[in-house]
């Protein structure tokens, strides 16, 4: 069944205003003596390298998943979603971003059309707490006031029922104890050839001992320990569009209900991320931009939330002067 997008006539102006707000977060941080960083997903746990090996069935071969057996070298960024550096015990979105290297074909972002890279971004929930960009930006404004004002801000902005619902969802959602054991999702849909899809990363079970990690940076410690001991793997899957009821394009608060199709396996080989080369890789990754719109037309982002990202992400990248797109992937030390 064909999917469609609903574009409001005032989106261009509204989204430009959101971009200005996002950039103001970065500028205000610098004015207070901080560094020029991302507006969101500021805290990076780790940057690593790996490979994505395609195993898609013939019926699901589109874009970078067109050739079964194809191996893409990948940079991976693990992060918290907040606008400040904070302890991992604080409730937050957890980000898992991929940058494939060697991808030919024209890309969608102006100025990056000829780059040989493509990005996919994942978070730790199958849907977002917010249905629209307007709801998301309202939350960003509230969060900037600090944790003490978060609850009253949510209630006054969204109403008692909706505000408490967002809080309850945050409190009750499955916590990320380790990136190696949690499933991640694109949250918003992307084009998948002539259809649409949401993607997910599901951890491949491992018999390796579970490391003991604690403190404000336990997610980084866990990854460092696991990768030093051996490889980590996830299965990348697609959930295809069915109809606007069970797989809506515009409402990102709805969890899609459709079968999953295995597309590829992501593997991070054994690597010492605390070594000089490991630190070099992490610093390189932290300087890169990861944007769902850095893609070919076959994987074009869909829906209002993604259309808003096209404007806000781009403005943030320009403001912090992100590093150029890489041509190769560094070899890690073990």
Secondary structure as GFF3:
##gff-version 3
##sequence-region A 1 334
A	DSSP	alpha_helix	11	31	.	.	.	ID=ss1
A	DSSP	beta_strand	44	54	.	.	.	ID=ss2
A	DSSP	three_ten_helix	58	60	.	.	.	ID=ss3
A	DSSP	three_ten_helix	63	65	.	.	.	ID=ss4
A	DSSP	beta_strand	71	80	.	.	.	ID=ss5
A	DSSP	beta_strand	94	101	.	.	.	ID=ss6
A	DSSP	beta_strand	117	123	.	.	.	ID=ss7
A	DSSP	alpha_helix	133	143	.	.	.	ID=ss8
A	DSSP	three_ten_helix	147	149	.	.	.	ID=ss9
A	DSSP	alpha_helix	150	158	.	.	.	ID=ss10
A	DSSP	alpha_helix	160	172	.	.	.	ID=ss11
A	DSSP	beta_strand	184	185	.	.	.	ID=ss12
A	DSSP	beta_strand	190	192	.	.	.	ID=ss13
A	DSSP	beta_strand	195	203	.	.	.	ID=ss14
A	DSSP	alpha_helix	218	229	.	.	.	ID=ss15
A	DSSP	beta_strand	232	240	.	.	.	ID=ss16
A	DSSP	beta_strand	260	268	.	.	.	ID=ss17
A	DSSP	alpha_helix	276	287	.	.	.	ID=ss18
A	DSSP	three_ten_helix	297	299	.	.	.	ID=ss19
A	DSSP	alpha_helix	304	320	.	.	.	ID=ss20
###
